[in-house]
Amino acid sequence: MSGSNNPDVQVIVNAINEAVGANGTTINWSAPIQFRQGIDSEMNALVADMDAGKVGALLIYGVNPAYDYFDGEKFRSALKKVKTTVSFNEPPG
């Protein structure tokens, strides 16, 4: 899995899966799991809006953008400009 909407990244990941023999064994194309769908451009716009001070509150559930976003440092920096943040994630451990 690539975790990216970038077609170039997806092509590379698919080639790697083919090379290691994952297609048809580890990967079942007839039963895709699409529980982490997202639109990269919307996430990038959110981070830009946060950085510009346009986001007054941010609610986070089931993700860790500071870790999962491709530019976690930029997300963390922009998050400091959001007045109210709430995470519904369980603490680690």
Order of alpha helices (4+ residues) and beta strands (2+ residues): alpha-alpha-beta-alpha-alpha-beta
